[in-house]
């Protein structure tokens, strides 16, 4: 019998009403549009895509901070919405993008790390301090940092504080929303290596959200690619980087800048159009920018990606619509 997912989304939607101006009616923004995902215990699921594709909105729903407009988030097979906020927070914790904005500037580092234990009334004051100091030491913050304030720390040190605070509750799942994007390259590597070590030490499950493909390649087991609120490709990390199936995934990979001075800015052949979440195109939402669009792309919505078997939401890989073997990706 296969192991059930620890975290699962079923037909997840999140809509917002957005003002278009004083004399225009409000429009509906589909930030997350029918996402089905399964996160298995002990794995790292990477979620990638351009800014505005719905990654952070999805993260807020996975954290039970934002209710879905439609669909469900399940934790261990039970609706997350039915769990109390406190009980859910003990098992699922976040690490956010900007550690400076997520840390109270008026609290010491020891106070910040131990705060979840006080809020949830776990242990005595002495036990809370010992647990917090132990976590600080484990993430690379010596005892001398306990009395310091966030403004006295570097960006990498502040992110270590955020990691220690997330783990002090001994959660099962950690939602990492762009946790290294505000750091320089050398510090990014240190934080990624720390997260991988902690995953093994504490038997954690990660959902790792990022726009940086090299970061996801380093840490993820599987990768979900999002475009305009939808998952357009889902497969193992090697499959994403060695044999991308969706044209958008291929464009993301080709957009990575190199250090070679003569290479210049890559030409992605995506045309002049940009994704418009307020007025998505009919059919495949990517077809106005797709260099390989054909026949059904402008009228037929591709089949959604299976959360179990993965694949790509693309007519080029669908046996019913693929025009020929030469046009489909290997």
N, C-alpha and C positions, 0 to 999 in steps of 0.2 A: 504493500500500500504506500503510495507516494505521500511525502510530507506536505501538509497543508501550508499555504502561505501565512506568514505572520502579519502581513499588511496587504490589503487588496482594495482596489477601486472598481466599482461596477457602474458603468455608464455615467461617469462623473461629469457634471456640467456646473459652470458658474457664470451667471449673467449679471451684468451691471447696466443700469440705466445711465446714459451719458448725455450731458447737455451738448447741443450743437450750435448754440447761439441763442440770442434773445428771442428771435422770431421764428425759430425752428423747433419742431417737436423733439423730445428726447429720443435717442437711438439706443438700441440694445447692443451691447458689446459682449460677445461670447468669449470670455477670457479662457475658459476651459470648456472644450466642446466634445464630450463623449469619450472620456479617457478610461480605458480598461487596463489596469496594471496588476501584476502580482509580484510581491517582494518575498522571497523565500528567506527563512531564518538563516542568519549567518552570511548572507551575500551582501554585496554592494551593488546597488542599481544606480547607474549614472543616468541623469536626465540632462540633455543638451538641447540647445536651440538659440536663436537670435533673441535679443532683448525684445520683450513684448509678446513672446510666444505663449506665455501662460505658466512658465516654470514656477515663479514665486507664488502665484495664486494657488497652484496645485500644492505647493509646500504648506501654505497656510491651511488648506483643507486637510492635508495629511496630519497636521498638528492639532486638528480639531479646534482651530482658532477662527475658521471661516466656514459657515454652513454651506453645503452644496445647494445650488438651485434645483438640481435633479441628480439622482443617483445616490450611491452610498460609499462610504469608506468603512471597511471592515478591519478590525484588529483581532487576530486570533479567531476569526470566524464570526465575531460579534460586531454589530454596528457601533462605530466609534461615538456616534451621536448619543447613544444610550448610556455611555459611560460618563460618570461625573468628571468635570474638568480636573479635579485634583487626582483622582484615580488614574485617569489617562496620562496626566503629566508625569506620574511616577514611572510609566513604562515607555513613553515616547518624549524625547527631549530635542530641542533645536540648537543648532550653532548657526548664527546669522552672519551676513556678509561683513558688516562694519562693526567690529568689536567695541569701538569707542562709543557709538551711539546706543549700543545694547548694554553697556555697563553704567551703573549709577556713579557719576563723578564725585559724589559726596560720601561714598562708602569706601572703606579700605578693601584691599584685595581679599583678606580673610573674611570680612563681612559678606562680600559679594559671593564668594564660593560657598560659604556655609548658609546663605540665605534660604535656598530651597529646603534644607533640613529643618530650619526654624519654621518656615511657612507650613510644612507638612508635619511638624512636631515629631520628628524622628530622633530619638535619643535625647540624652541630657545635654546641657550646654557644653560640658566638658567633652562628651562624646562627639558632638557636632564639630567642635574645634579640632579634635584629633583627626576626624575623617576629612575635614577640609584641608588640613595641613598635609595629610598623606596624599591627597589628590594633587595638591599643588606641587609637591615634590615629584610626583610621578610624571607630571606634564612638563617638568623642567623649570619650575619656579621655586628656588631655594627659600628657606625660612625667612630671610631678610625682606622678602617681598610682601610678607603678611600685613605690615603696617603701612604700605605704600598705597597711593591712589592711582586710578587709571591714567591720569594725565602725566604721571611720572614714568610710565612704561612705553616701550616701543610698540609698533603695530603688531609684531609677532608675539610679544609678551602679552599684550592684551588679548590676542586670540587664544593663547594658552590659558588665560584666566577663563575665557568663555567656554573652552573645552572642559576645564576642571569643573566649572559650575554645572555643565550639562551632565557630567558623569557622576557627580556626587550623589545623585539619586539612584544610581545603579540601574539605568534604563535598559530596555531591551533593544529599542530602535532609536537611532539618532538621525534627524533630518538636517543635513548640511546644505544650507542655501548659500552658494557662492562663498564658502568660508575662506578662500585664499585670494579672491580677486582684488582685495585692497592691499595686498602685500607684494613686495618685490620678489623677483624670481628665486633668489637664494633662500629667502624666508619661506616662500611657498613650498619649496622642496622639504624643508625641515618640518613644516606643519603637516604635509602629506605623509611623510614617513612616521610622524608621531601618531597620526590618525590610524594608520595601518597597524602600528604596534598595539595601540589601545584596542583596536577591533579584535585582535587575537587574544590579548590579555583578559578582556572583559566579555568576550563572546558576543560582540555587538553585531547588529544589522544596520547598514547605512543606506539611506537614500541620498545620493550626492548630486546636487544640482549645480551646473556650471555652464558657462559659454566657452570655456577653455578646453578644447579637445585634448590637448596634451596632458592636462591634469586628469581628465576622465580616463584616458588611456592608462595612466599610471595606477589608478586606484580601483576602477570598476571591474566587476565580473560580467555584467550585462549593461547595455546602453539602450535607452529609449530616446529617440530623436523627435522633438516636438516642432510643429509648425502651425501657427494660428490656432492654438488651443487643442490640436489633435496630435496623437502619436502617429508619425508617418513611417517610422521604422523601429523595430525592436529585435535585437539579437545579441549574441555574445560580443564582448569587446573586440576580439580578434576579427570577427566577421564585419564589424563596422569599419575597421581601419584597413582590412585586407580586401574585402569584397563588398563595398556598399551597394545596396540594391536600389535605393531611392535617389533620384536626381538631386534632391535637396541635400541629402547626406553627402553625396559626392561634392556638391558645391561648398558645403561647410569645410570639408577636408581640404579642398583646393584653395580655400580662402586664407589658410594659415600662412603668415608671412615667414620668410626664411631670412637667415643672416647674410645670404649671398648678396653683395652690393649691386650686381648686375641684373638680378631677377625682377626688381621693381614690384609694383602692386599686381597681384594676380588678376587676370581677366576671367571672371566666372561665367560670362556669357548668359547672365540672368536678365539682360535688358534693362530698361529704365524704370520699370514698374516696381513698386514696393508693396508689401502686404498691407492691406487695409482691413483691420478687424471689424470696423463698423460696416463695411460694405464688401464682404468676402465674395470672391468670384463664384459663379455657379460651377457645378461639376467638381473637379479636383481643385482645391483652393490654391495649389501651387502652379496651376497651368499657365497663368499669365507670365510667369517668370521662367518657366521650364523650357530649356532648349530642345527637349525631346517630346514636347507635347504633340499629340496627333488626335485623330478621330474622336473617341469618346471623352477625351480629357476635359472639354469645355462644357459637357452636359451631364456626365455620369459621375457620381461621387464614388471614389474607390472603396473597396471593401475595407473595413477597419482591421487593424492589426490584431491578431490573436494574442492575448496575454499569456497563453500557454506555449504555443509553438513559435511565436514571433513572426518575422517577415516584414514586408513593406506594403503600405497602403498606396499602391501604384498600379496603373493599368498595364505597365510594361512587364510586370511580374505576375500578372493574373492570367492564367491559361485561357480564360474566357475572352479577354480583350487583347492580349499581347499580339502585336501584328506579325512578328516573326522572331526567331531565336536570335538573329543578329542584333536586334534593337534592344533586347533585354540585357540586363547586366549579368555578368558571369557570377 
